[in-house]
Amino acid sequence: MNTPYQILTEEAIDKFNLEDKIWLNGYKPDYIGNLVAFHNKDEFDSLREFQINKDSFDINNYKKKKAYIIPGSERTQTRIKDMMDELDIRIVKDYKKADFFISNDNVNTNLSKNNLFFNLFGQYKHVGKWEDKFIINSYESNISLVASDSGIRNLSYAYIGGLYFNLRVTGKEFVPLYHFNNLCQDVVLDDDMKDYLIGMLNSKNPDDFSVVKKILPKIDISKNQMILFSLFDEGLYQRRYSFERDKDCKNWIKESGVLSWGREPSSIIEDYHNRGVLTNEGFKYLELQNRERVAIYNGCLYNFKVSLKEEYKKYLK
């Protein structure tokens, strides 16, 4: 079973010098397996950031190939499979049959069967029960930690599931999901679609809301940004927490900037700019809002001159 806590192979243990870092041996080896413990956060961060960067990414290198989804993605398996179908990429359940791995860098602050990376530095966590089973029944000999069924311990460590290292030793590429995101958006928002979505958001019919949940994750945020931001203004911002139980919508709400809407226009500008999806019309709309919020405190004795940073001037054309 491809649990994140997969038993480490001898090859992985030797390659990454993990023998003294194996902290969890597991309750049932065929189900839970190994976690690798790190006392050094820099070491933890450097190991988990092994993936293809955007400058090395070319979609043509992955079409007609097979991919394995590494646990921890913010999108559902169904949504990722739909995305990859559009790109002629087949998803497989056995990583040994995959040509490459679809990765993520999400770090969980709770031990979870759905993730690979766990950052418990300075966190207080229950370490007793998980799914009504005791999962922590062993510990590294040189740390003073004893697991119990009721205690709370200060676990100042980070952990990586054994599966990750078993994947690393295959030598296959780790390609972050976000490289594929903008290639798979198939809904370009227009005024009619915006009005349609607003109507369904305001509807009391649960079926209408279900339709919204299917459409939102497919909206391309890099096009028609004036209409996109109008959607935020006219109803989506007010309903931003209504999608907490839908993983794909929740992720889209986060990535689109809805959570910051009406509060931090500059954060949306910076995020869109860094991701390469900011348009001239989107910048002008947001910059005007941001300009109205620029304030200098205790400045009544001075003259100030404010100018736009060079990297943003291209959006004024």
NORVENDA-V126498 format. One line per field, one symbol per residue. psi: psi as a letter, one per 20 degrees, with the letter a starting at -180 (. if undefined). burial: + if it has 16 or more other C-alpha atoms within 10 Angstrom, else -. A space follows every 50 residues. Layout:
psi=???
burial=???
//
This chain:
psi=plqhkqppqhgggghjligjiohphqgohigfcqqpqphohhggghhikn rprhhipohiiiqjrpqpopqiqiqqhgggggghhhjlpppqhohiiqhr porrkppqjqpqijrhppokpjqpqpjfqolkqoiojqqphjqmppqrii rpqonmrqqpqhhghhghihjqqooqhihigiijpjooprgghghggggh hiqjohhghhgghhggiipoijqlhghghhgggjhhghjhjijhiogggg gggghijhhipigmhhhgggggghikjprghgghghhgghhiipqoqkji irpqppqqqgiihhii.
burial=-+++++++---++----+--+++++++---++++++++-----+---+-+ +----------+---++++++++++----+++++--+-++++--+--+++ ++++++++-++-+-+++++++----+++-----++++-+-------++-- --+-++++++++++++++----+++++--+---++---+----+--++-+ +-------+--++--++++++++++++++-++---++--+--+---++++ +++--++++-+---++-++--++---+++-++++-++-++---------- -----------------
//
